[in-house]
Amino acid sequence: MKRWYLLGLLMALTLFACSPPSIHRHPTQAMPTAEASEAIGPDAAAPLDQAAGTASPAAPEPDLAPLTVQPTSPVLLTDTRIFDAEEVSNESFEFSAGAGRVIRIDAQVIEGTLDYQLILRNDSDVVLARIPAGELGNARLNEFNIPRDGRYQLEVSAQSGRGALQVTIEMIDSATGGGILQGFEIAEAAVLGQSNVFHTYRFTLREGDIISIGAISDAYAEPDTAMLLFGPDGGLVAEAQDREAPVDLDAVLPAFEVPQSGTYVAIVSATDDTMGPYTFVVNPVDEADLLPPTEPDVQVGNAYRVGFAAEDPLLVTFDAQLGDALAIDVFDLTEDFAPGLYLYAPGGQTLAFVVGNPDLPGQPVRIDEIQLPFSGRYTLEIRPNVDGQASLQISSLNDQISGGGFYFDANSFATSATIEAPRVFHVYQVNASAGDLISVELSSSTLTGELNLAMALLDPSGNQLVFVDDTPTSSDPSLQLYQIQATGSYVLVVYSLTIGTGSYDISYERR
């Protein structure tokens, strides 16, 4: 997973001669200071809320005993097949396993040359693990704890070459992490001690509760965790990766509302071959902390004068509807003031940010255009680098957008858009069902400066699933045959990583 600054939304705060409306300052923990360069873009989620409300009663013990008859041999499958990427690029191996069993998967090229990846799926076709082959043509899933009784499918996806591939799936004695957990407040320590290890946790949740669930590393990005969450019926209900890249790479669902009572399963892994100790946590969230105040702090269209203390972030809220097009200005800054500004969705996820440049203090910063992907109460965070003052204004663009749009029922679309200012974010929304494959192509043309497009895919909850920058053959991003894991409305955000203007064509296909 890439560690990057997704470029975000700065707003210009400016000195006003008249007496300004007051802004309520929310107590908030100081956040790390970003690097001294502008960065723009959507990102992961808000910090894990560790606050617990009134103590909950003990959770009932989940019934998680394996239901299937287990094989007497530790080897579940062994097979050798010939793969030719130009003729038969994908083949699958099927096997059965019971909940709680721990397996290892080995693949070895015993003849020829083959570049491939292993893809493990459950019986609902949800991808549980992806393992690329190494330089010698071997791939190993070192440890995977089976989440549910049933049939599983190991797909071999050949990328190039031709060769004989031997695949072995076997049970191993025990897992290095995971297990059946009791109670409504959980903190379970574990270690991801090698690459391609997947820990499976089973725990009981109650319908209507709001829960924080996360895999918190002991040290930054060691490991860089990822998490899948499955409901009582075995369906994928949520997934998480970076909480706030690049500052925080922990996988966290900060405010998960439990849709039904029963046993939930979380599968925790690490990305980019990172390793190390982490803690799996499940904490109730006090609903009072999630309720917005009766009125938002600021109104769209009004200007506000604000004073800041160094490294003391200010949070302000405003209400908006899906599809609202806005510009955000931080202007009339005092000397040496170069704040950063972050926009959070109603669910707490970071949509975009712009980081102030201390080498150019006092310069106004503007989010030239963004079309909001959700209805609800948004939050702006302003992070000052020094004591200072500035003015803040959120302005409506009256639907005069230069790109983006809603294509909820479309299986495909193709359109053109322009980026007429340096900090523009185009939002495209589409509907997709679990198992769908989506592809997105961008082709850009620069008018002024440097136009370097990037694209982020957000899930129905606003969590970032994919970030796409350059491809090996083009500076334009391309997303090919990405498999959707859960049914819902997805958001594509297109923006430039650099300061430039121009135009681009975008094509989308779902199948």
N, C-alpha and C positions, 0 to 999 in steps of 0.2 A: 504494500500500500504506500502510496506516495506521501511523503511529508512535504506539505506545501502550504503556502499562504493563499487561500482562495480570496480573491480580491473583494473588498467589501465597501460598505456604504459610509462615507464620512459626511458630516454635515457641518455647515459653517455657522459658528456662533458669533454674534456681532454686537458691538456697543450701541445701545439705544439711548437717545436723548431723553425720552419720556420714561416715566416710572413703569417698569416691566411687570407683567404678571409673575407671581411667585411659582417656583417649582419645588415640589416635595422631594427631598433627598432621601432615598432609601438606603438603609444601612446595608453595605455589601462588602464582602471580603476583597481586598486588593488583589488584582489580577496581574499576571506577569506582563512586563512591558514588551511590546513587539519590536522587531528590528526597525531601524530608522530608514524605511523605504516604503513607498506606497504599495499596498497589496489589496486586491479586490476579489471577493468571491463568496459563494455559499459554502457552508461547512457542516460540522456535525451537530452535537446537541449541547444543551446547557449543563452546568455542573451537577453532579449527582447530589440530590437532596438527602442529606443524612438525618434530617430532623424527623423524629418519631412522635406521634401523638400519644393518646392514651393507650396503655399497654393492651394488646389484643390477647384473647384467650388462646390457649395452646391449640395448635393445629392438629386435626385428626391425622393419625398415621396413614400414609398413603399405601394402598395395596399395589405393590410393584413387583411381586414375585413373578418370575418368568412363567408364561402359560404354555409354551410349546415344549415338546419333548426334545431334550438336547441331544445332539449326536454324541456317540461314544468316542469317536475319533476327533482329535483336535483339528484335523484338516477338514475345512468345510468345502473347499473347491481347489482343484488344480487342473490346469488346462493349458494347451499350447495352440496358438492360432497364427496364421499368416496374415499380415496386414500390408496393404499397398495403399498409400495415401491418395494415389491418383484414381484408384478403383473403388476400394472399400475403406472409407476413412473412419467409420464408427462401427464398433461391435460391442455387445454387452454380455456380461456373465451374471447369472442370477444365483442367489443363495438365500437360505433361510437362517435366521438367528433369533434367539430369545433376548428379551430385555435384560440388561445387566451384564451380558456376555461381552468380553473384551476380545477384539480381533486385531490381527495384523495382516496387511496386504503387501505382497511383494510382486513386482513385475520386472522381468529381465529379458533383454534382447539376446537370444541365443544364436541368432544367425541374421546377417544383414545389418542394415543401418536404419533406425527408425526414431523419429522425433514424435513424441506423443504426450498426452496427459491422461491421468486416471480421474474419473468423475464418479463419486459414490452418491447414489440416489436412494430415497425410500420408496415405498409402494405408491406414494402420492406424487412421485416424480420431482420432489424437492431435492435440490442439490445439497448434500451434507458436507462434502469435502471435495477439493480439487488438488491433485498432486501432479506437478509437472515432472517429466523425466529429467534425469541429470545428464551430465556430459557423456557418460558411458552407456546411456540408454537404459538405466535402471531407475525405478521409482519405488518408493516404499512409504506406505502409510503406517507409521510405527505403532500407533495405538488409537483405537476407536472403541468407545463403550456404546454398545447397541442401545438406543433409546426405547424401542418398543419391539414386542414380538412381531414378526412378519417377514415378508419377502423384501430383499434388497437387490439392487442392481449396480454392478460395477461396469461403467462404460469406459472403453478405451477409445480415445479420440486421436487418430493419427494425423499429425500436422504435415509431415513430409517423410519421404523415404519408403523403403520396403524391407520387411524382416519378419522373423519368427519371434513371437512374444510369448513367454511362459508366465502365467499368472497363478499365484498361490494365495489362498485366503485361509488363515488358520486362527484358532482361538489361542489366547495366551492366558497366563494364570491370573493376573490382576491388573488393575488400572493404577496409574500414579496420581490420579485425582478424580474428583466427582463422587457420586454416590447418592444415597437416599438421605435427605436432610429434613429435620423436624423443626417445627415452630414457625412463627411469622417474622422473626428477626434472626437472620442468618449471617454468619461471617465464617467462611470455611477457607482455610489457607491451603494452597497447593502449589506445585511447581511444574511448569512446562519445561522439562529438562532437555528436550531435543526437538528438532523440527518435526512437523507433521504428526502432532499429538493432539487428540481431541478428548476433552473431559466432559462427561455427561452428568448433570445434576438433576435430581427429581425432588420436587417439593410441592406442597399443597398451598393453594391460594383460594380466597373466598371472593365470590362475585361482588362487584362494586367497590372493593378495596382499591386504593391507589398506592402503588408499590414502586420503589426504586430498585432496579435489578442491575448489577454490574459486575465486571471482572476487573479489579483494580490492581495494577502492577505495583510492586514495591519500589521500582525505580522507573524513571521516564523511558517508555517504549521498550522495557526489558521485563516482560514481553509486551509487544504491541498487540493487544487482545482484540478478538472478534467474537461475536455471540449470536446464536440462533435461539429463538424461544418458540416452543411448540405447546399448543393447548391440550386439554384433556382428550379431544377427539383425534389427536395426532397431527392436526394441521398447523402449518407455520403461522404464527400470529405476529411476530415482530423479529427484527434483526438489528444489530447494533455494531458499529465499528468505532471510529474516532469520536470522542466526546466533543473536542474542540481542537481540531488539527490547526497548526502543528503544536499548539501549547500542551494539549492533553490528548493522548492517543488511546485512552482506556475505552473499552466497549461498555456503554451505559445506556439503559432506558430510564430516564430520570423520573418519569411520572406515568407508569403503565397502569391503566385502569383495567382491572380484571374483568373479562367479559362473562365468565362463568366459573362456578366453583369446581374444583377438581385438582388432579395432579398435573403439574406443568413440568416440562423438560427444557433445560437450557444446555446447549452444547457450546463449550468454550474452546477456542483455539488461538493460535498466534499467527500473525502475518509476517511476510518477509524473512522467514527463518529466525525470528527473534525468540529468545528464551529467557526464563527466569521465574522467580516466585511471584505469586499474585494472590489476591483474596477475592473469593466469590461472595457477594453480599446481596441480601434481600432485606429491604427495610421498608416498613410502612411510612407513608408520607401523610403528614397532618393536612387534611383537606382545607383547613383554614389558611394554610400557606399558599394554596393554589387559587383561592378566590381573589379575583381582581377587586380593587376598590370600586366604590359606586361610580366614580367619575375617573376618566384617564387624567394623567398629569398634564398633557398638552393637547391642543386641538389643531387639526390640520388647517393651515391658512394663517395661524397666528404666529407672531415672532416673540421670542423670549430672550432676555438678557440673563446670563448665568455666570456666577463666580465659581472658581475651582481651586481646590488645594491639591498640591502635587501628589500623585499616586493615590488619589482618593476618588475612585470612579463614581459617576453619577448615573443612575438609572431613571429613565422617564418612559411613561407608557402613552400610547395613543391607540384609538380604535380605527379599524379599516375593514373594508369588505373585499372578498375575492374579486380580483380584476382591477382594483383601484390602481391607477398609475400615479406615482408620486416622484417628486424631487426633494432631496434633503440637503439643506445648506447649513454649514457652520462657517460664520463669517465675522468680520470686524474683530479679529483676534488681537489680543494684546501682544506686546513684544515677547519673543522667546516661547510663545505658546504654540505647540504642535500636537494637538490631541489626536487620539484614534477614536473611530466611531464604529460601533457594531450594531447590526440589526438582528433581532431575535424574533422568530415566529411565535404565534400564540402558544405553541407547545414547548417553547424554550429552545428550539434548535437555532443555531446560527445560520442566517440566510446569506449575509454578506458583511464585509467590513472594509474599511480603508484605514491604513496606518499613517499617522502624521510623520512628516520628515523633519527631524530636529535641525537639519542643515538648512532648511527653508522655513524658519518659524514665522508665525504671523500671517501665513498665506491662507486664504480661504480654501475650504475643501467642500466639494459638492458631489452628491450622488445625482448625476444628471437625469437618470430615469430608471425606475424599477416598477414593474407591475406585480402586485402582491398575489401570492398563490393561495392564500387562506383568508377566511373571515375570522375576526376576533380582535383580541387586544395584543398589539405588538409592543415590543420593548426596544428602546434605544439605549445603548450604554456608551458613555463618553469617558475615555480614559485620558486624563491630563498627564503630561510629562513634567510640568512645572506649575506653580501657582499662576493663575491667569483668569481672564474673562473672555467671553465670546458670546455671540448671538446665535440662536438656533431657530430655524424655520422649516416646517414641512409643508410643501406646496402641492396642490393637486394639478395634474397635467390634463385634466378633463378628457381622459381617454385618448389623448393625442400621442399614441405610442408609435415608435419607429420599428417595432418588431415584436414577436411573440404572439400569443393567442391561445384559444381554447379549442381543442380538437377531441373532445371527450369520446365521441362515437366513431371516430375515423380509424380505419385500418391502415390508412396511409395518407400522407399529405406532402406537398412540396410548395414552398413559398420563398420569397426573398425578403430581406430586411436590411436596414441601414443602421450603422453606428455613427451618429453625428456628433458625438461628444466623447471625451475619454472614459467616463465612468457610467456606462449604460449596461443594464442587465435586462435581457429579454427572457421572458418566462413563457414556456409552452407547456400546456397541460393535456394529458392523454389518459384514457382509461385502458387498463390491461388486466388480464386474468392470469391466475397462477398457471405456469407452464408455457405462456406465450413467449415468443422470441421477438425482440425488438431490435431494429437497426436504425442508426441515425448517421447521416453524412452531412458535413459542412464544407463549403467551398467559398473562400473569401477573396476579396479584392481590396487592396489598401489605397486610400485616397491621400491621407496625410499621416506623418509620423510612422509608427510601426503598429500594425494591427495583427496581434497574435491571439487568436481565438482559443477559448477553452470551454468545456461543457461539463456540467454536473447533473447527475440524475438523483432525484430525491424520491423517497418512498412516500406512501400515503400519510405517514406521520411526520414527514419533513426531514427524516434522517437521510444523510447523504449515502448513497449506495456506490456510486461510481464517479470518479473524476477522470476526464479524458483531455489530454493536451495534444502534443504532436504525435504523429504516427511515424514509422520508420521512413516513409516515402513522402510525407507531406507535413507542413506546419499547421494544417487544419486538423481538428479532432474528428475521429470516426469511432463509432460504437457498433460492433457487429454481433448480431445474434445473441444479445444479452437475454438470459432467461429470467422471466419474472417469477418471483417466489410466492407472492400473495396478491390476491385480487384487490383492485382499488384504483384510485386516481394518482398518477405519477407526474412529477414536475421535472422538466428539462430547463436548466438555466444556462444561457449562452452569454458570454461576456469576453472582453479582451484583457489579457494579462498585462498588456503594455499600453502606453499612451498613444493612441492613434484613432483615426476615423476611416470609414470605408463601408463596404457592403458585403453581404454573404447570401448564399443560397443554402437552404436547409431542406433535406428530405427525410421523411420518417416512414417506417414500415413496421407493421405488427402482423405476426403470423403464428 
